[in-house]
Amino acid sequence: MTALYSSEWLQPAFNDPVLDAQASFRGALKALAEPGLVQTLDRALALDGLQAATYALCLAFLDGDTPLWLAPRFDTPLIRANLAFHCGCPIVTEREVALFALLDTEQLDDLSDFDNGSERYPDQSCTLLIQLDALDTGAPLRWRGPGIKDVRSVSLPLPAAFWQQRSARSAFPRGLDAFFAAGNQVIGLPRSTRVLDNAEEAA
Amino acid sequence: MHHDPQIATRQRWMSVLARAGQHLARFEAALKDADYQLIRAPEVGMSLVRGRMGGTGAAFNLGEMTVTRCVVRLGDGRTGYSYVAGRDKQHAELAALADAHLQGTQQAHWLEQLIEPLAADQQAARAQAAAETATTQVEFFTLVRGED
């Protein structure tokens, strides 16, 4: 696929590039500031396999300085062409160098290669953008941490392996931040949020 | 100009379209007589212009200029691009549409109807400006004073 032919895949992105990107970025910030609360991101249209909220996150976050790792499901000529055109982000094959990763449920049981930052620069970790089918069909878990008053119950449909992988990569201030998107909704899960197990729940 | 004749041809029409300015409005009806959507609506931005002293020296930043760019896609999937100097969004949109039309099967038609008249106008305007400037030319004669 050369640049000459990729242009036939292009589709319009945000209607108003400036205001829509700002509104989407604001929504993403709110999602991280209040982990577990659903935010609506409906400024973009769905693109091929990318749902509206997932694509809005991509358009708001990605630019020429943010290498992106694509899950095989999203690695289509259409998505590649549109991300290259509208975001200009380099798409990388090594997980270690990615600053953002676009994932679906297939990748959640192995997060070992994504960069979780360094002690000096914990902000340079890889942010996971995870597309799910729904945000409320899983078993309820109790989240606690900054942005949550007491405890919040969140029912993301995630495999247990994801939570193990997340805590394995977590050594505050290092860790992985994640966004979960489905349809036009987003939930944020920053590294500072703790997921309570049953023992802590009783306490 | 590029060594690939196809690319060189496109470079030529791109340059004619970029300089066309208000003159493209004459062709608005013909250009918009097609199914199209804006992939990137006309947007105004800045572009850094770099130069080389004498064309060969080290590159330096000359300054920034205002540029308007636009990308359109016709119903059949062809895309047209434009980057034009200034803030004229209509100019950018029409130039992108023209670029898309010029890549299709009707290329000869569009070259003849659109590009050649515009190129002739631009050539005439340049020649006239050059002629007007030429009348103000002053020849300086210096006498050798024999100091060295």
Interface residues (C-beta under 8 A of the other chain):
Chain A: S7 E8 L10 Q11 P12 P17 F85 H86
Chain B: Q37 L38 I39 R40 A41 E43 V71 R73 G77 R78 T79
